[in-house]
Amino acid sequence: MAFILWILITALMIGALIDIIKRDDSQVKYLPKMVWIIIVILIPFIGSALWFTLGREYDSGGIQIPRMPRRASRTAPQTPVVQTWSTPTDTRSTEDQIADLDREIEEWRLRQEADKRRGDANSGTE
């Protein structure tokens, strides 16, 4: 019988510790989280009972007391970037686009060749 009672108290203590650790600081009443952890470890049964009755702030029921807002962090909060897919503005086929690129490459090559000839012609007249 004592073994079963020991297991129940240990399970209650572990459950209270997990609950305390997972709670945000704004959801803990009367004492800081670290003090609640120490109480639950030193006095497992009474500390766990006190935690679940006094220290824990439950979401529903009771009078909601407004708390002071937490200070904003020094860095600006990051807003998530939502990417939306848009329809392409160029409705040409891939082959048409490749043909346009080939024409641009040829035009660029011809301009380079013409600039080179102009440079050769200007250097010969000096």
Secondary structure by P-SEA (a helix, b strand, c coil): caaaaaaaaaaaaaaaaaaaaaccccccccccaaaaaaaaaacaaaaaaaaaccccccccccbbbbcccccccccccccbbbbbbbcccccccaaaaaaaaaaaaaaaaaaaaaaaaaaaaaaaac
